[in-house]
Structures are given as structure tokens and as C-alpha cells.
Amino acid sequence: MSDLKEKVEDLNNRILNGDILGAFEDYYAENVVMIDAGQPPREGKDINRTYEEAFVNGLSEFRGAEVKAVAIDEDKGKALVEWHFDFTHNDYGVQKYDQVAVQTWKDGQIVEERFYKL
């Protein structure tokens, strides 16, 4: 089993078990850039931490999440994770969608993550 595969599996499992913020602290680099398709990039861990905290704190009902597929390219430091989410958020209302997260890893941490809703 590859080192990247183990890290991606651990990250996904921690998210599934509700440890979103702890996983963020452990697996995201200080200079991380996160990009939701069609939105401006969020640059740096502090800005992204604030965004993640607001998301987690705004959840009013979490009905589930599922990892549908994972692809890893160890040589390029890339991971693609297809997710299904079902939740209600105070700011976004009822949300039920599929999403692909495209992660670029360097030195054991995510330096870029792009999100595409399906």
C-alpha cells in the first residue's frame, strides 16, 4: 500500500467519522490553495480554516456522506475522491450532491484541492 493511499484513506475516514477540522489540521499545508469550481481560490491555511470552521459550525443536520470512488497517482502526488453528501446547513439549506475533490499532495500534505460538483 502506498504512503499517499494510506494518507488519503485516513483523511477520508476521519471526514466520514466527523473529524473534519482535525483532519484539516493534519493533512493541509500552510500554503494550501482550495478552489470551488467557479469561485476565486482561497489561499493559505488560515483562510481555509476559517471557511472549514464556518461550514462545520453551520451544519444543522448531517444525514450522511459516502466515498464513492478514489483514484491515486503516486508519482504525480494526485488523488481524486468522489463523494456523496447529504446535509442541511444554516447558510446553504438542504444539500444533497455528488462532488469530486482533486487533491495535489506534497511532503505528506495537500497543497491544492479543487472541488467539482457533479
Secondary structure, DSSP 8 states (H G I E B T S, - for coil): --HHHHHHHHHHHHHHTT-HHHHHHHHEEEEEEEEETTS--EESHHHHHHHHHHHHHHEEEEEEEEEEEEEEETTTTEEEEEEEEEEEETTTEEEEEEEEEEEEEETTEEEEEEEEE-
